[in-house]
Amino acid sequence: MIIVKPIILCLIVYLSAYILGKGFFPGIRNKGIGMSVASGICILWALFLVVCLPCIFLQKENHGMDYVMIGYSVLTAVFLLISAVLIVISLFKKKSLLSYDKKMLDRKEIIYLALFLGIILFQLYKSVFYAYSDGDDAYYIAVSQSIAGGGNSLYWQNPYTGQGIDIAYRYALAPFPVWIAYLARLFDVNAAIVAHICMPLILIPVTYVIYNAISLKLFGDNSTKRYMFLCLLAIFVLFAHYSMYSPEFFMLARTRQGKEALGNIIIPFLLFELVDIAQREKWHIEVENVLMMFFVCVATALTSVFGNLLILIVLFGNFVYSFIRKGSWKDRILISLPGIFNLLIVVFYILK
């Protein structure tokens, strides 16, 4: 069961993310294989933050994480149900979910694709079966473990000593370790196992899914160049220990930390969405774009407090770009509106 439970955990997270992404963003599958999962992960993170933050700041003695367990489980179930209904409706409209173009790969494409997949498997093997000693684990994993082990107080205890403290807003406003604790508690798995084994198995493939979608933007239908690009990218990740703060190093050695999700999933996904909008013949915003940006912006707040400021900078740059493309004020406001949530988080952090 020690091996089975983490595998079941990963599969259920993947399945939940796929259902959410497929239901709320049916067209995103055409932007790259696996993008339904990538968008679904952002939805899962956004839903968790919406539930977790009120529980942190309104918690009472011995009640905090128990409310998160109930609230997040119910909210996720509701969204999964809505998404399943949307998928069924889509089935009746299109009569099929499968609309793939069957195309045989030539020899070069097979070689590059096999090499790329082999490098990914090697990275997953090293990330799961080998350990990297990181001092931050003494805080983040300790927070997850104390909560997963049965504690209900959220950021009211010093993870080093166990003594009661005032809420540390720098960490409480980005409760990514609590999401790990939620998964550990839900599946009855040790939080360290979830952090060191399940997180790499979930987040590393999602990262490459997003980069595959980016390669489609760069090279279109030229699969040979796409797979060459992905191979070079994967090799670059292997040799990215030029700094312990590089996003690629976070991806392989510190996957369980929120900054990894910020640097390798949120930011690439955000830039992908903005480039997708910019490539249109006329710069305009659709309802699906606003909904996607909302989930991404809220998910950003879960990963890092600094991420809120970073996403505001990106949205401001996109706002300036809209003038170059002569977009309407309606579209400018719509695409910038989700950033209000991040602005409120920044203001709250400064005031506290």
Salt bridges, closest charged atoms under 4 A:
ASP66 OD2 - HIS63 ND1 2.68
ASP134 OD1 - ARG254 NE 3.18
ASP136 OD2 - ARG254 NH2 2.74
ASP137 OD2 - HIS196 NE2 3.72
ASP137 OD2 - ARG256 NH2 2.65
ASP188 OD2 - LYS5 NZ 3.29
GLU273 OE2 - LYS31 NZ 3.86
ASP276 OD2 - LYS31 NZ 3.04
ASP276 OD1 - LYS217 NZ 2.34
ASP276 OD2 - ARG280 NH2 3.99
GLU286 OE2 - HIS284 NE2 3.63
